[in-house]
């Protein structure tokens, strides 16, 4: 049986489940945000698990897909308690929730995983260093905390630079709306404070196009995004104009890029992920930007007719059919 670990709002896993049903293969889905309200019972010694009043035969599970299994803030428990307990106590419960999830996953640590959970915490700095080690080109990258440092870097290179979050983009909820973090070109340096929180800045790569790549079990599914044709999406394709969206087409990576990406993913022991790359319009190089072990793939599959949802289902079924070594 296949175990799917996600959260209740994950539409991508719904499509994969539809293929598992088509192939009549057994599975169980457990949502991290529902665990707190599901009458969970877990015995590490007995390897016994009850979820939503259903006894789960732990030994019958031979493959696991780790999607987005976490995020305490998506649970009903969080939304109920955030108004009645102190923020530091809420943070403590978030850590408790996280630890419970990892205790739960330890039941299955010796079987096959699609996206091993320990790799989901890799940050952009880790992956940039691994990419460089594997022979991939990366933008000049710095962590700085002083305006003077930024001025010195720009004077030495005479290049343009962008700023982006070191961690994942954050959504800020306010009464007047929801605000998201996007990649931004650094301009008007005189308005930047002399001292600021340590921040990631990178050389701005003038792009011919942007590549979103989904990798699974040795295969690359690549889509070119012509985001540079729209001023709004030139630096960050997520700022989509839905009335006039960017052109998106299937793309074949050069062999040497696939080879170097494969070396990097082998170093990471990662068998499923999304990758972002920019093709430079200046020197023609392919610049690695970042990798997301649990990234979205519907945005690549649907425009390019790649049938990635079906591919994931078949990969999980194949993993589930074979005994672990």
Secondary structure, DSSP 8 states (H G I E B T S, - for coil): -EEEEE-TT-HHHHHHHHHHHHTT--EEEEEGGGGGGTT-EEETTTTEEEETTEEE-GGG--EEEESS---GGGSHHHHHHTTTS-HHHHHHHHHHHHHHHHHHHGGGTTSEEES-GGGTT--HHHHHHHHHHTT-EE--EEEEEEHHHHHHHHHHH---EEEE-SSS--EEEETTEEEE---EE---GGGS-SEEEEEEEEE---EEEEEEEEEETTEEEEEEE-GGGSTTTSS-TTS--TTS---EEEE---HHHHHHHHHHHHHHT--EEEEEEEEETTT--EEEEEEETT---HHHHHHHT--HHHHHHHHHHHHHHS---
